């Protein structure tokens, strides 16, 4: 329900402003247009805005700029004060109209025959007209706007401080973003100025600025010629970083997440990565980086990093319901600075539906307390051991889970175990982790029950240079792991497992309104035959993060009674075209394919399950809200003809 309300609010942005006010049930547009009550002590007034030609965008700009309109609920004490308020509007309104590209605009403010213009302002007459309404009725003020013709750009030039134009290889035309015939709107000129500065800063010039903007307006031709003069400043490197804060743990911990060294080439991306990297520390609440306004004696740019502390404790409760997996609830508690060294301890408990492995359908009539599953987990993170780029991670887990009851026969398992590992961070993008893992438990499916103990050495790596975690438009992300559980370490079966997932993102256009996204997942396993591998360690496909259109973990080799057995290998692939229709709405056609196989490596001669669909994205400040509708091409037992997924963030 909340999602539907959010989408409705977003849709209101496309309604004409006057109509939006008429239908503003939630008060988002300040729908109360009534004037203040008449009084002996103040001059109540109402404002009407009339625009020649009826252009709604001009009317909105006037409403935003006019102090008469914005302060209409604050009645002035006398007519003279109201006249001064009206006269002060002219500069604001002309600036707004010029900003929209109307350089011949005229404005008249009238009240019962008394008129003010930018050239003629009889404030006394306007004040007398206003006083005539004291304690009688709201004074009816009319703002008349004659915008005149929209001026267009005739020529756009960008020159350096010596007056020489830039060659196309020095400054691609797309960076300026303006062309002859575009509206000569001041807002567009300011946006071009920002793009110019950003471009040259990204080329290692931190002090680049627009030295001047010289617009020449031809009123007869209704055109403008504009020239930007750039002061590029020198190419520079990074200087020393001054760390301010945090106050509740050693700043050396935060500094270990800074990968910029003095003498490195200056780059805004490096600063953005530093902000993100330091912000990953659970005890950090915010990171602000301020660049110096001048280079130091060595030609380097110093900068300051302000690190804010986060609230030390967090507690949360959540509940959800899935048509395939049933109800679930979660509660957690987190301490983000356990011993004063930015250590994080998180304790979490989950409760969910986990019927016996042989159940293929779920009905409330057959529900039993024994059908509940759960998970208790604890995780501990000690970042920056002794101020280095090494982190200590400890995890413990106990659970009872089941994949049955989602339209197919699956498995159930009970297990407990833990992992202790060290992670080394090479850069903001690349880290490697290695440790020791142990787990013991039992898993039951249509092939029987496997009691097991696994003790081994897992190794993993992460590379991620994407530009956004929830909505990437450029870059690569690779997550790979391998683990061996040999019998000489105490494992009840010698097992080796490897997994990898890679995603890539490519912006077709400079504004990232069209983005190609692809995902590839692989899994392989060596050691025992399939029946001897615990069912919860086998590979499965299907679900919102795998092959959409199919229930979670519903794809893989089938056994007795059509039960899904899982496999010893896995292949998954997805492709999406992410199209941003507006700044808040996007559509995403997609195609997924995948399956699990009995062979130790993916057998591409075997069957692949495929699905296609269409997604809707609603972009918010915290990330896109995702609605995907997927249609499976093949329909094994228990598969519905359509599946719907809702979440925050892109599918991958």
N, C-alpha and C positions, 0 to 999 in steps of 0.2 A: 504494500500500500504506500509506503513511504517513497518507493521508487516512482510510482505513478504520479504522486504529488510533485516530485522533483522534475519529472519530465513535463508536467503541465506548466510549472513555473517557468521552465526554459522556453516552452512554446510561446508564452506570453511576450517574449522579447521580440517576436516577429509581427506583433500587432501594432497598428498605428497608435501613436501615443494617446490621442484623444479617446479612441475606442478602448485602449487598455485601461484608461482611467474609469471608463464607464463600466467595465467588467472586473474591476479590481476588488475582488472579494477579500483578499488578504491584506489590503492596505499597503501593497508594495510600491504604489506610485503616489501616495499621499492623496487619496481620492476625495478628501473633504475640501471642496472648492468654495464653501460658503465663507463670506466675509465676517469679520468679528462683529459682535453686536454693536449697534450705534450707542454713542455715549456723549455726555457733555464734556468729558475730559480728554477725548481723543477723536481723531478723524478716521473713521472706518472707511475703507475703500475696497473696490473690486477692480481687477485688471482683465481687460480683454485684449488679446493680441491678434491683429489682423495683418496678414501678409499678402501683398499683391501677387496674384498667381496661385495662391493657396498651397505653396510648397511646405509640406509637413516637416521636412528636415530643417528648414530655416526657422520654422516656428519653434521647434524643439530647441534649437541653438539659442534663440532669443529668450525662451523661458529659462534655460540654464544660466544665461548671462545676466539677466535683468535682476537688479536688487529690488526694484518695485515688486516684481512677481515673487521673488523668494521671501521677501519680508512682509507679504501681504497680511499675514496673521498678526503682525506686530504693528498695530495702528499708531501713527505718530501723534504727538500731543496737539499739534496745531497745523494750520494750512501751510505756514512757512516751512516747517520741517518736512512736510510732504512734498512741497515744491523743490526743496534742496535734494531730496531723495530722487525725485524724477530727473532733475538736471544731472545728477551723478551717473545716471544710466547711460548717457550718450556715449561716453568713452568705452564703457563695457560692451554696449551693443555694436558699435562700429568695429571694435576689435573682433568680436565674434563673427560679424558678417565678412570682414576682410579675411578672417581665418578660414571661412568657407569658400573664398574666392570671389566675393561680390564687392568689388572696389568702387563701384558707383552707387552704393546703397545709400538711401536716405531714411531717416527715422523722424517721426513726429509723435509727440506725446500730448494728448488732448484731454481736457476735462471741461465739459459743458461750454464749449466755445473758446476757452483759453487754451492756447497751444504753445508747446515748446519745441524748438528745433535746435540743431547744433549751431546754427547761425543766429537765431533770434530767440532769446529766452527772457520773457517778461515774467519773472518769478512772482512779482507782486500780484499780477492778474491771476496767475495760477493759484496762488495762496488764497485770494479772495473767493475764487470759484470753489475751492475746497472747503472753506469755512462755511459756505452757504449750505453745506450738507451736514454740519455738526448737529448731532442728536436728531437728525431727520431720516437719513438713509445712507447707505454706503456710497461714497463718491465714485462714479463710474469712469475710471481712467481707461483710455484706449491708446494702445501703442500701435501705430501704423508703420509698417515697414514696406518700403519699395526697394526690393533688392537690386533691380536693374539686371543687366546681362551677367552671366557667369564668365569670368575671365579665364582664358586658357594659357597654358605655357607655350611660348613660341620657340625659345631656345634655352638649353640648360648647359652650363659650363662648369667644369671643376678644374681649378688651376692650383699650382703650388704657390708658396709664398713669394716666389720670383715672378709669378704671373704666367708661367708656362703650363699648358694643358698636359694632362696625364695621357700616356699612350694606353690603348686598350689592354695590353698585357699588364700594365701597372695598376689599372683600375677598370675591371670589367664593367660594362654599362649596366648590367643587372644590379650591381651594388647600389648605384644611384637610385634606381627604381622609378625614375621619372622620364617621360618622353614628351616631345611636342604634341600638343593637343590635349594633354591631361589638364584637369582643373587646376588653376593656380591657387590652391588652398594652402594657407599658412601651415595647417596641421600636416599636410603632406610634405612641405618643405622641411619642417622640423623632423619628421620621420626620416627623410633622406639624410639630414645632417647626422642623426644618430647612427644610421647605417654606415656612413662614411667613416665616422670615428671608430666604430666597432671593427670595420674592415682593416684599417691601418693598425689598430691596436693588435689585432690578430696576426699581423705581420711583424710583431716584435717591437712596435713603437708605442710604449705606454703613455707618452705625453702628447700623442696626436690629438689635434683639436681643429675645429672649424674656426679659422681666424676671422672670417667675415662672410656675411651673405649679402650680396648686392642685387636686390630686385629692381628692375626698371619696368614701370607700368606704363603701357601705351593705352590711354583712356579712349582714344579715337578708334583703335583697332580692337579694344577689349582683350589685350594680350599682355603677357609679362615675359621678360627676359630675366633670367636669374643666373648669377655666377657665385659658386662657392669657392672661397679661398682657403686652402688647407695649410696648416702649420703641422708638418709631420712629426717634428721632433726626432731625436736620434734613435737608432736601433739600440736596445738596452738589454741587459741581463738582470736577473734577480739579485738583490742585495740581501742583507740580513733580515730575518723575521723576528719581530718583537712579540712575544707571547704574553698577553694580558689575561690572567685567569688560567685555569679554573681555581676556585678557592677551596674546594673540598677534597681535591686529590692532587697529586704531584703533576705539575705542568709538563714534566718530562714524558708522561704517558701520552698526553695530547700531541707533544712534539714528535713522538715516534710514528704518528700517523701522517706526518708532513713529509712528503717525498721531494720537495723542492730544495735544491742545494744552492748556496750562493755561487753565482757564475753561470747558472743554467739560463738558457735563452728565455726572455720574457714571453709569457703566453697567458691570455685570459682563461684559456681552458685549464691550464695548470692550477690557477687559483680556484676555479670552480671545482676541480677535482679535490683540491686540498680541503675546501669547505665540506664537501661530501664525505671525504675520508675521515676527517676528525669528527664529523657529526655521527659516524657509525658507533662511536663509543657510547654505550648505554647511559653513562653518567653525564653525558654532554647534552644540554638543552638547546644550545644555539651557537652558531659560529658566524662571526662577522669579520671580514677581511677588508682593511683600509689601506690603499696604496698611498705612498708619499707623493707630494706634489712636485718633487724635483729629484734628480739623480744625486747620488752621493759623489764623493771625490773620485771614486773609481769608475764612474759611469754606470753604476748599478742602481736599481730601484728598490729602496727599502719598503717594507710593508709591516703592518701590525695585524695580529690575529687576536681578536677578542673571543674568549671561550666562556660561555655561560654554563653554570651548573644546572642540572636537571633535578626535579623533585626526586628524592631518594627512594621512594616507595611507590608501588603501583598495585592496584587490585582490580580485577575485572571478572565479569560474568557475562556469558553469552548463550543464546539458544538459537537453533536453526531447525528447519524441516526440509527434507528432500523427498520427492515423490518416489525415488528409487532406493534411498538408504534410510528413510524414516526420520524420526526426531533425534536430536542430539543436543547436549548441553556441555558447557565448559566453564570452569572457574580457575583463576590463576592468581598468584601473588608473586611480586618481583621486588627484590632489593637490588638497587643499581650501584651501591657503593658499600659492599659488605664490610670490608676491612679498611676502608679509607684509601684504597688503591684502584678505584673505578671497577671493582669486581662486580659481576652481575650474578645473582642467584635467582632462578625462576622455578617455582613449584607449580605444577599444573595437573588438574584432574579433568578427565572427559568421561561422559556417560552417553551411551548410544545404543541403538538396537542391534543385537547380534544373535539372531536365532540359530538353531542347530544347522549344521552344514547341509543337511538333506532337504531343507525347506526351500521351495522355489517361489512361493508367493506369500505375501504378508497381509493378514487381516487382523483387525483390532479384536475380533471375537476370540481368536486363538492366542492372544497375547498372554505371556506369562512372565513373572519376575525373573525366571531363569533365562529369558530371552535377552536380557540386558547385558551389554558388554561395557568395558571400561578401560581406561588407560590412566596410569599415574606416572608422571615423569618429573625429573629434576634435571636442570642444566646449570652449569657453573662456568663462567668465563672470566679469566684473569688476563686482561689485555696488557701488552707491552711488558713482558717479564723483564725485570731489572732495567727498564727503559729501552729495551731492544724492540725489534720488529717481530718478536715471537709472542704468540698468545697461547695460553693453556686453556683447553676445553675439556670438561668432564660432563658426561651425560649418563643418566640412569633411567631405566624404563621397565615398567611392568604392565602387561595388558592382556585382555581377552577380546579377540576380534573375530569377525565373521564377514564373509562376502556373500552369504546366502540370502535368499529372500528378495532379491532384486530382479526376479523374473528368470533366474537360472539357479542351478545347484552349484554351490561353491565350496568353501572350506571354512573351518573354524580353527583357531589357534590360541594357545595360552603360552606366554613366554615372559621372561625377564632377563635383563642384561644391562650392560653398560659399556661405555667407551671412554678412554682417556687419550688425548691427542695433543700434539703441538702443531701450531699453524705458523708458517713463516710468510710474511707479506713482502714480496719483492717490489711492488709498486701499487698504486691505487687500483690497478687493473688485474694484477696477477698474484695469486697466493697458492702455496702447496701445504698440504696437511698430512701427517702420518701419526699412527698411534697403535693402540692395542684394543681389541674389541672382544667381548665375550657375551654369549647368549645361551640360555638353556630353555627348553620348553617342549611342547608337543603340538602337532598339527594333524588334523583329521580331515579327510575328504573321501571321495568315492573309491580311492585306491587303498584306503586304510589309514592307520595312525602311525606317525613317525615321531618317536621320542629322540631328542637330539641335544647335543652340546657342541657349540662352535666357539673356538678360541683362535683368533687370528690377528693379522696385521693389515689394516686397511690404509690405503694411500689414496689421496684425492688431490685434484687441482681445480682451480677456478680462474678463468680469464674472462673479464667483462669490461669492455671499453664502450658500452652503449651510452648514449647521451641522456637516457632517462630510464629509471628502473621500472616504472609502471606503464610508460608509453614511449618505448624507444622508437626512434626514427632513423638512426644511423648506428653502425658498429656491429660487433660480434660478441657472442656470449657462449662460452664453452664450460661445461661442468662434467668432469670425468672422474671415475673412481675405479679402483681395483682392490680386491681383498682376497687373501689366501688363508684358509683354515686347515692347516695340516694336522694329521693325527698325532704327530710327535709333540705338538703343543697341548694336546689334551682333547682335541675335537673327536667326536664320535664318528665323523665321516670326513674324509678329505675333500674339501670343496674349494673351488676357485671361481670368483665371479667378477665380471667387469661390466661397467655401465658408462655410457657417455651420452650427453645431449648437447647439441650445438644449435644456436639460432643466429640468424643474420638479418640485418635490416638495411634497406637501401631506399633513400629518398629520390624519387623520380624528378621532382622539381625543387627549386631552392627553398620554397616555403614549406616543404614537407606536407603538402596537401594530398599527395599520392605517395604511399610508402609500400614497397614490396617487403613482405616478411616471410621467412622460411624457417622451418624447424626440422631437425633430423635427430632421432633417438635410436640408439643401438644397445643391445645387451648380449652377453655371452657367458656361458657357464661351463666349467669343466669338472670332471670327477664322477660322482655316482650316476646311475641310471635315474630316469625321471621318477619312478615310484619311491626311490630311496631319499629323494630330496624333500625336505619339509615343504609343505604346500605354501607357507607364507614366505619362502625364499625363492620360489619360482617366479618367472616373468609372466605378466599379464598385460593386456592392452584394453583400451576402452575407457571412456570418461571425458570430462571437460578438459583435462590436461593431457589427453592422449588422442584417441580417435573419437571425436564428437559424434553423436548420433547413437552411440552404444553405451550401455550401462557401465559403470566403473568396474574394471577387472572382469568384464564379461567375455573377452576375446582371448582365445588360446585353444590349444588342443582339447578335444572333448573326449570324455570317457564314458563309463557306464551311466545309464539314465540321462545321457546328454550333459552330464556335469562338466563344468569347465575345470580342466586339470592344471592349467598353466604350462609354461614351457621352459626350456633350458636356454632359449635365446629370444631376442625381441627386435623388431624393427618398427619404427614409427616415423611418419613424415607428414608435414603440414605446409600449406602455402596459403597466404592471404594477400589481398590487395586492400590496403586501408585507405579509404577515400574520405577526406574531410570536406563535407558538403558546406558547412558553415564553421564558425569558430567553436560552436558548442555541439554540433551534430555530425556524426560520421556513419558511413555504412561500410561493411566489410564482407565481401564475398570470400568464401574459403573452401578449401578441399583438404580432407584428412585421409590418411591410409595407414594401415598397420596390422600387425598380428604377432602372436607369440608362437614359437616352433619347438618341436621336440628335439631337434638337432642342437648341438652345442653352439653353432653359429647360425645366423638367420638363413633360412632356406628360401631363396627367392623364387624357386620353382613351386613353392607351396602357395596357399591361398592368402590373398591380402583382402582385408575388409576395408571398404571405402565409404566415404560419406561426403556430402557437400551441403553447403548452407549459406545463410546470409545473417550477418550480425548488425546490430545497431549500437553505436557508441554515443554516450552523452558525456561530454568532457567537463570535469569539475576541477576545482583547485587541488583536490587530493588524488586525482587520477580519473581515467575514464570509467564510467559505469558501463558494464558489458552485458548485452543481451544477445545471445546466439541461438539461432534456430537451425538445427541440423537434421538432415534426412539421410538415413543409412541406405546404401545401395543394396546390401545383402541383409537378410533378416533371419539370423539363427533364432532358435527357440528362446522366447522371453524378450525379444527385441521389439520395442514399440516403433511405429512408423515415423515418429518425429520425437526429437528431444530438445528441451529448452534449458539454457544455462544462463544464470544471472550472477554476476560477481563484480568486484572492483578491480580494475587493471585489465590489460590485454590478455588474450588467451596464452600468449608466450612472448 
